[in-house]
Amino acid sequence: MQNDIDFKQALCQHCYHLSPVSLDECPVCEEVLHQRKPNSYIRTLALSLSALFFFIPANIYPIMKTVSFIDYQNSTIMDGIFYFFEHGEFFVGTVIFMASVFVPVLKLVILFYLLLSVRNHSTWRRVQKKNLYKMIHVIGKWSMLDIFVIGLMITLVQFGELAEVTTGFAALSFATMVVLTIFATESFDTRLLWDKKEDV
Amino acid sequence: MIILLNNINLNVPNYFLVECKNVYLCVSDYLILVFTGIIYFMNEILCCQSCGLMMQDDVNAHRIKCPRCYTSVRKKSFPIEHDLGLSIAGLIVFFPAMTLPIISFKLGESVQHDTMLSALSYFYEDGYPLLSLLVFFTSVLAPFLQIIISLFMLTPLYEKRKPRFMKTYFKVLYHLQEWIMLDVYVIAILVSVIKLTATSDVLYGSGLIMFVLLSSFSFLLSRSFSPQKIWRAYHNAK
């Protein structure tokens, strides 16, 4: 069982063509060759820390403001979820909860756990860790659901005098967080889990 | 054979032996070269994308799994015709999906029709233009680029020609995969309809069917996206 580092080979991330490390560009697709994604650890750490930073205003500030001539209502992400549960829409409430609270938290927790195990050169259950990474790679985009719902609500409730829906500040920070976590997931390299201590 | 000649037929002239030996060596070298070439061609070395393990390729196997991390290193994928068909279907469906009304919303006597693009324009005027640009990119521009680039890239490859800007096409298509969120948008439409049915009547427009079709075509297109397949086709092309 030997890695590409032992054979001094580099795998092109774009076309999966194997070529010697001495080459600068992939001979097939002319992409710049790297044995591992460049600065993978520090880049992922920085991006997930800034995502964590944006997660706080996303939950504190109102994500949607509903203005009607009777009342004025600010609702945060959790308020919207409670609204569904109070009105008996358990399925939709669960979907929104999964998309806007559970998935981002899960993603950040898994990213930090992976970074920790790369840092400690842990060899415990690496295959399962790789599967966790694949999972957050697939489910990551589903946290954009709340932003899309707000965008649609603004359009659908366009009866100016009766009621109006506008975006809150939390929507912007939530979207920033989602984009940052997507970039963080892209910059992490699972091959770091299998690299030996002396290679790094 | 040379050993046999040397040992048994001692009365064979010396020069003949030398000749024979040379010829044999040449032939054997050639054969070894050919065989190693064939063996090298048949057992190309593969490298796992997720753990970096080096392994032997087996041409006869449809799919190869990494023995260490169980990632499928080579998957059985659909032929290029499949992708080309999907992208043509996507292009046909794209413009109706964007311009026909997706949902109609009725409150009292006034009826409001909302298309994909009008929804985005309302969102743009609401105060956070950056947010609406993000939604525009993930739900309109990225699927459109995916369909158009697949069409431009796969049509010459289907006719066994090499596309002119292959590297640019491939690079853009590769980086777009993460940003196509049409399937999320379909669920978002569903959620907002359920949210609004309590207060008013919501009618489905004809654009919704087109939109669901577009999202499923785009989903299937990104499912069958495989770099190995595209580059293999590029090398087989003239």
Interface residues (C-beta under 8 A of the other chain):
Chain A: M1 Q2 N3 D4 I5 D6 F7 Q9 L11 Q13 H14 C15 Y16 H17 L18 V28 C29 E30 E31 F84 H87 E89 V92 V95 I96 R126 V127 K130 K134 G140 K141 W142 M144 L145 I147 F148 V149 G151 L152 M153 I154 T155 L156 V157 Q158 F159 L162 T166 T167 A171 L172 A175 V179 I182 E186 T190 R191 L193 W194 D195
Chain B: I45 L46 C47 Q49 S50 C51 G52 L53 M54 R68 C69 Y70 T71 I103 F105 L107 S110 Q112 D114 S118 A119 L120 Y122 F123 D126 G127 Y128 L130 L131 S132 L134 V135 T138 S139 K167 F170 K171 Y174 E178 W179 M181 V184 Y185 I187 A188 I189 V191 S192 I194 K195 L196 A198 V202 P227 Q228 W231
